[in-house]
Amino acid sequence: MFTRTESLRDFIRFYPVISLIISIHILLYLLTSMPVLPSRSAFELLSGVNLYIVNGEYWRVVTPIFMHAGFAHLLFNSFSLVLFGPALERLLGRTKFILLYLGTGIAANLATLILEPLTYTHVGSSGAIFGLFGFYISIVIFRKAMLSRENSQTIMTIAIIAVIMTFVQSNINITAHIFGMLAGFLAGTAAYRK
């Protein structure tokens, strides 16, 4: 379930939404070094800055989901999406997967807006990826038969490690990680709880 054996061509054909998201990640990463306006880079225009959001730049609640602060950040989040996204894209279908991914990412960014200072700046798809983990956890709890015991253990182990690493590593948007996971769990609970 979490092992990828497809060729790149097959992966793109089977998981077009994930392929599109990763393409956007890469494109925006490349654009971050190019000036869009004389005084502002793509990174400055699209990153989440709480002060700018409350002053009307509402796109900054969505665009940070696709922005990354460096190649390692981009690689780690895209790799996580490649490993854990395909099963949900297939299970939910394209439209519901997009809604889950964007919905949990936006929820994570709104929580960041509410709970962090106005000077707080953030980027990364981690809130949305934690949303996928939260959705999986709801499946493990409410629909155990949908996942094998091995896959359930994998998800729970990765989720626990991810939460621990959230509090251990520096420069992590803890709020986005926790509220992204919570949003995913609530979405899964609404979908699968009897």
PyMOL commands that set and color helices and strands:
alter all, ss='L'
color gray80, all
select helices_A, chain A and resi 8-14+16-31+42-46+50-54+58-61+63-66+71-92+94-115+126-142+144-146+149-168+174-192
alter helices_A, ss='H'
color red, helices_A
select strands_A, chain A and resi 35-37+40-41+48-49+121-122
alter strands_A, ss='S'
color yellow, strands_A
deselect
rebuild
show_as cartoon
